[in-house]
Amino acid sequence: MTRAISTPVTVAVIGGGQLARMMQESAIALGINLRALVEAEDGSTGQVTVDKSVGEPGSWEAVAALIEGADVLTFEHEHVPDPVLRQASRRVSVQPPADALCYAQDKLAMRERLGAMGVPCPAWARVDDEAALEEFGARVGWPLVVKTPRGGYDGHGVAVAHASSDVASWWGHGPLLAEAWVPFRCEVAALLARTPSGRIESWPVASTVQRGGVCSEVTAPAVGIRPETACEARRIGETIASELGVTGVLAVEMFVVGEGADERILVNELAMRPHNTGHWTIDGAVTSQFEQHLRAVLDLPLGSGEMRDPATHAVMVNLLGSRSDQPTRALADALRAGGERAKVHLYGKEVRPGRKLGHVTVVDADPATALACARACVEALRGGPDSTDLP
């Protein structure tokens, strides 16, 4: 069906969390209609999106209604069944396409494909039972990192196993991915966007800190690594995007191992959507990852991924849980604590322990100063320090 010229561009997105919520901010600026399939009417995205429906990503009926009249279908998470994706692609442009998204949905498929491409990864094996896990552990050494191939995120579906008994309850649901434990020195993320016509724009590689399997802090450009390592991380990210046919935003999380001239990277995870490691781009980059994702999936010209001020660093700190039922009530204290450069982004979520409730970004010439200010702001939003806080 040909849409009238007066019809606004419509991007359909599956998912109602904070990522689609932040896409909406960019959609408003571009005059794009964002239509969301959300889990709850009053969820993070539902609160700020007029054009929405409540439904499950595995329901073809819900997805069919979502894409009616839309220009493109995209996602804020990877948990969409392949048959639904392929059926949708017969009616609308699906970006990223199912043939690319499968490598973010299935970690075994991802490891196999990246290995065939020559991308450096930790030693890994598909293990179908305890005996196979024992054999792999004997070969590469314990501990191992064991993952469910599908469905895991933010530390869920991942375990450090010192013996096969540590994952004894995981069997019976299909094969597992076992990886050698990597004694990494730090972690980085390469973030980029690619259009269906093949244009790529990258942001500066960022250094990341994970706590409990959840992204906690991000600094861009990355600190503590060689410039050559950052260039290699960017090259690998762009190669993965091109070879897999990724469209929209791609985040490639990597381990940094070795020192000095021996420093190198190993690819850990892929995400084909806006990502926590890219939230700093809202306040620190010429083009945010959310605006860029919309541009990319619509095959529009891409914006610059450069820092707004090349002499600065952007530091993002996540708000993970709070002792306050309503963190917005702490805004006055938080903004005083963070200083005039602090930018607060809250997601409108119900408070739960460890839940991603928002983030704070500070841009400063000194990354240590930016980190201290962002941490102070987040601490105030959490309701003050506790015994688990790190210095």
C-alpha positions in Angstrom: 0.0 0.0 0.0 1.4 3.4 -1.0 1.4 5.9 1.9 0.2 9.5 1.3 2.9 12.1 1.4 1.2 13.7 4.3 1.6 10.6 6.4 4.5 11.0 9.0 7.3 8.5 8.9 6.5 5.7 11.3 9.0 3.6 13.1 7.6 0.5 14.8 9.6 -0.7 17.8 9.2 -3.9 19.8 9.8 -3.3 23.5 8.7 -0.9 26.2 11.8 -0.4 28.3 14.1 2.6 28.7 15.7 2.2 25.2 12.5 2.7 23.3 11.7 5.5 25.8 14.9 7.3 24.8 14.3 6.6 21.1 11.0 8.5 21.6 13.0 11.6 22.6 14.9 11.6 19.3 11.8 10.6 17.3 10.0 13.8 18.6 13.0 16.0 17.5 12.9 14.4 14.0 9.1 14.6 13.7 9.0 10.8 13.4 6.0 8.8 14.8 7.4 6.1 17.1 4.9 3.3 17.5 5.8 0.9 20.3 4.7 -2.6 21.3 5.0 -2.4 25.1 4.8 -4.9 27.9 2.7 -2.5 30.1 0.7 0.7 29.4 2.4 2.5 32.3 5.9 1.1 31.7 9.0 3.1 30.8 8.0 3.6 27.2 4.3 3.6 27.7 4.5 6.7 29.9 5.9 8.8 27.0 4.5 7.3 23.8 1.1 8.1 22.5 1.1 5.5 19.7 1.4 2.2 21.5 -0.2 -1.1 22.1 0.3 -3.7 24.8 1.3 -7.1 23.6 4.0 -9.8 23.5 6.8 -9.9 21.0 6.0 -13.6 20.3 2.4 -12.8 19.2 2.1 -12.5 15.5 -1.2 -10.8 15.8 0.3 -8.1 18.1 3.3 -7.6 15.7 1.1 -7.5 12.6 -1.0 -4.7 14.1 2.2 -2.9 15.2 3.6 -2.8 11.6 0.4 -1.9 9.8 1.3 1.3 7.8 4.8 1.5 9.4 7.9 2.3 7.4 10.2 0.0 9.3 10.2 -2.4 12.3 13.1 -2.3 14.8 13.7 -3.5 18.3 14.9 -2.4 21.8 15.7 -6.1 22.7 16.6 -9.2 20.8 13.9 -11.5 22.3 11.7 -11.7 19.2 11.0 -15.2 17.8 12.6 -15.8 14.4 9.3 -16.9 12.7 7.7 -13.6 13.8 10.6 -11.7 12.3 10.5 -13.5 9.0 6.7 -13.1 8.7 7.0 -9.4 9.5 9.7 -9.0 6.8 7.2 -9.9 4.1 5.1 -6.8 5.0 7.6 -4.2 6.2 11.3 -3.4 6.3 12.8 -5.2 9.3 16.0 -3.6 10.6 18.2 -5.3 11.7 17.1 -8.2 9.5 16.5 -11.7 11.0 19.6 -13.1 9.3 21.7 -10.6 11.3 19.8 -10.5 14.5 20.1 -14.3 15.0 23.8 -13.7 16.0 22.7 -11.5 18.8 20.0 -14.0 19.8 22.0 -17.1 19.8 25.5 -17.0 21.4 26.5 -20.3 20.0 25.7 -19.1 16.5 27.6 -15.9 17.2 30.7 -17.7 18.4 30.7 -20.0 15.4 30.3 -17.2 12.9 32.9 -14.9 14.5 35.4 -17.7 14.6 34.9 -18.3 10.9 35.5 -14.6 10.3 38.8 -14.8 12.3 37.5 -12.4 15.0 39.5 -12.9 18.3 37.2 -14.5 21.0 37.8 -16.5 24.2 38.2 -20.3 23.7 34.7 -21.8 23.7 32.8 -25.0 23.2 29.2 -26.1 22.8 28.5 -28.5 25.7 25.5 -30.8 25.6 26.0 -32.5 29.0 28.2 -32.6 32.1 30.7 -34.9 30.5 31.3 -32.4 27.7 31.7 -29.6 30.2 34.2 -31.6 32.2 36.2 -32.4 29.1 36.3 -28.7 28.1 37.3 -27.7 31.6 40.1 -30.2 31.6 41.4 -28.8 28.3 41.3 -25.1 29.0 41.3 -25.0 32.8 38.8 -24.0 35.4 37.0 -21.8 36.2 34.8 -21.5 33.1 32.1 -19.0 32.1 28.9 -20.9 31.2 26.1 -19.2 29.4 22.6 -20.1 28.1 22.8 -19.6 24.4 19.5 -17.6 24.3 17.6 -15.2 26.6 20.4 -14.1 28.9 21.1 -10.4 29.6 22.6 -8.2 32.4 24.2 -11.2 34.1 21.2 -13.5 33.7 22.0 -16.8 32.1 25.7 -16.5 32.9 27.7 -18.2 35.6 31.3 -18.6 36.6 31.7 -22.3 37.2 34.5 -23.7 39.2 33.2 -27.2 38.8 30.5 -28.8 36.7 28.3 -29.1 39.7 28.0 -25.3 39.8 25.6 -25.5 36.8 24.1 -28.9 37.5 20.5 -27.4 37.4 21.0 -25.9 34.0 20.9 -29.2 32.0 17.8 -30.4 30.2 17.0 -27.3 28.3 19.4 -27.7 25.4 23.1 -27.1 24.9 25.1 -24.6 26.8 28.0 -22.3 25.8 31.2 -22.8 27.8 34.0 -20.3 27.5 37.4 -20.1 29.0 37.5 -17.6 31.9 39.5 -14.5 30.6 41.8 -12.7 33.1 41.1 -9.4 31.4 42.7 -6.1 32.5 39.7 -4.0 31.5 36.6 -4.0 29.2 35.7 -1.7 26.3 32.8 -1.3 23.9 32.9 -0.4 20.2 29.6 1.3 19.2 28.6 2.1 15.6 25.6 2.4 13.4 25.1 1.0 9.9 22.5 1.7 7.3 20.9 -0.9 5.0 22.8 0.7 2.1 26.1 0.0 4.0 27.1 3.4 5.4 28.8 3.2 8.8 29.5 5.8 11.5 31.3 4.9 14.7 31.6 6.6 18.0 34.8 6.7 20.1 35.5 3.3 21.7 34.5 3.5 25.4 35.9 1.8 28.5 33.3 0.1 30.7 33.0 -1.3 34.2 30.6 -4.1 35.0 29.3 -4.9 38.5 27.4 -8.1 39.1 27.2 -8.7 35.3 25.5 -5.3 34.8 27.0 -2.2 33.1 27.8 0.3 35.9 30.1 2.9 34.4 31.2 4.0 31.0 33.9 6.5 29.9 34.4 7.8 26.3 36.8 8.0 24.8 38.2 4.9 26.6 40.9 5.4 29.2 43.7 3.0 30.1 44.2 1.5 26.7 46.6 2.1 23.9 45.4 4.2 20.9 46.2 1.2 18.7 43.9 -1.0 20.7 41.0 1.5 20.4 41.6 1.5 16.6 41.5 -2.3 16.5 38.4 -2.4 18.5 36.7 0.0 16.1 37.9 -2.0 13.1 36.6 -5.2 14.5 33.2 -3.7 15.3 32.9 -2.3 11.8 34.0 -5.6 10.3 31.3 -7.5 12.3 28.6 -5.0 11.2 29.5 -5.3 7.5 30.0 -9.1 7.5 26.8 -9.9 9.4 24.7 -7.3 7.6 23.8 -5.5 10.8 21.6 -2.4 10.5 20.9 0.2 13.2 23.2 0.5 16.2 25.6 -2.3 17.0 27.5 -2.6 20.3 30.5 -5.0 20.6 31.6 -5.6 24.1 35.3 -6.7 24.4 37.9 -7.8 27.0 41.3 -6.2 27.0 44.1 -8.5 27.9 47.8 -8.1 28.1 50.0 -5.1 28.7 51.9 -2.7 26.5 52.7 -4.0 23.1 51.1 -7.3 24.0 47.7 -5.6 24.6 44.9 -7.1 22.6 41.1 -7.6 22.6 38.7 -10.5 22.7 35.1 -10.1 21.7 32.6 -11.0 24.5 29.1 -10.0 23.4 27.1 -8.4 20.6 23.9 -6.2 20.9 22.1 -5.1 17.7 20.2 -2.1 19.2 21.0 1.0 21.3 23.0 -0.2 24.2 23.8 0.8 27.8 27.4 1.5 26.8 26.2 4.2 24.4 24.0 6.3 26.7 26.8 8.8 27.1 26.3 9.8 23.4 23.1 11.7 24.4 25.1 14.4 26.1 28.7 13.8 24.8 28.4 13.1 21.1 27.3 15.2 18.1 24.7 12.5 17.4 23.2 10.3 20.1 22.8 6.5 19.6 19.0 6.8 19.7 18.8 9.4 16.9 21.4 7.5 14.9 19.5 4.3 15.3 16.4 5.9 13.8 18.4 7.4 11.0 20.1 4.1 10.3 17.0 1.8 10.2 15.3 4.4 7.9 18.4 4.5 5.6 18.8 8.2 6.2 22.1 10.0 6.1 24.0 9.4 9.4 25.1 12.0 11.8 28.6 12.4 13.2 29.7 10.1 16.0 32.4 12.5 17.1 32.6 14.1 20.6 30.9 17.4 20.8 34.1 18.7 22.3 37.1 16.6 21.3 39.0 17.9 24.4 36.5 16.2 26.8 35.5 12.8 28.1 31.9 11.8 28.8 31.3 9.6 31.8 28.1 7.7 32.4 27.1 6.1 35.7 24.0 3.9 36.0 21.5 4.3 38.8 21.0 0.6 39.8 18.3 0.5 42.4 17.5 3.1 45.0 16.6 3.3 48.7 14.0 5.9 47.7 10.7 4.8 46.2 10.8 7.9 44.0 14.3 9.0 42.9 12.9 12.2 41.4 12.3 13.5 44.9 16.1 13.5 45.3 16.8 15.6 42.2 17.7 18.7 44.1 20.3 16.9 46.2 21.5 15.0 43.2 22.0 18.0 41.0 23.8 19.8 43.7 26.0 16.8 44.3 26.8 16.3 40.6 27.4 19.9 39.8 26.4 22.0 36.9 27.6 19.6 34.2 25.6 16.6 35.5 22.8 15.4 33.2 20.2 13.2 34.8 18.1 10.7 32.8 15.4 8.8 34.8 13.4 6.0 33.2 10.1 6.2 35.1 10.5 2.6 36.4 9.2 1.1 39.6 12.1 0.8 42.1 13.5 -2.6 42.6 16.9 -3.7 44.0 19.6 -3.5 41.3 17.1 -2.4 38.6 18.3 0.1 36.0 16.3 3.2 37.0 18.3 5.8 35.1 21.7 7.2 34.4 23.8 10.3 34.9 26.3 11.7 32.4 29.0 14.3 33.1 31.2 15.7 30.4 34.6 17.2 31.5 38.1 17.6 30.3 39.2 15.4 33.2 37.6 11.9 33.2 38.4 11.4 36.9 36.5 14.6 37.7 33.6 13.6 35.5 33.4 10.2 37.2 33.5 11.7 40.7 30.7 14.1 39.8 28.5 11.4 38.2 29.0 9.0 41.1 28.0 11.7 43.6 24.9 12.5 41.6 23.9 8.9 41.4 24.6 8.3 45.1 22.1 11.1 45.9 19.5 9.6 43.6 20.0 6.2 45.4 19.3 7.9 48.8 22.9 7.9 50.0 25.8 5.4 50.2 25.6 2.0 51.7 28.1 -0.8 52.5 28.2 -2.1 49.0 29.3 1.1 47.4 32.7 1.2 45.8 35.1 4.2 46.2 
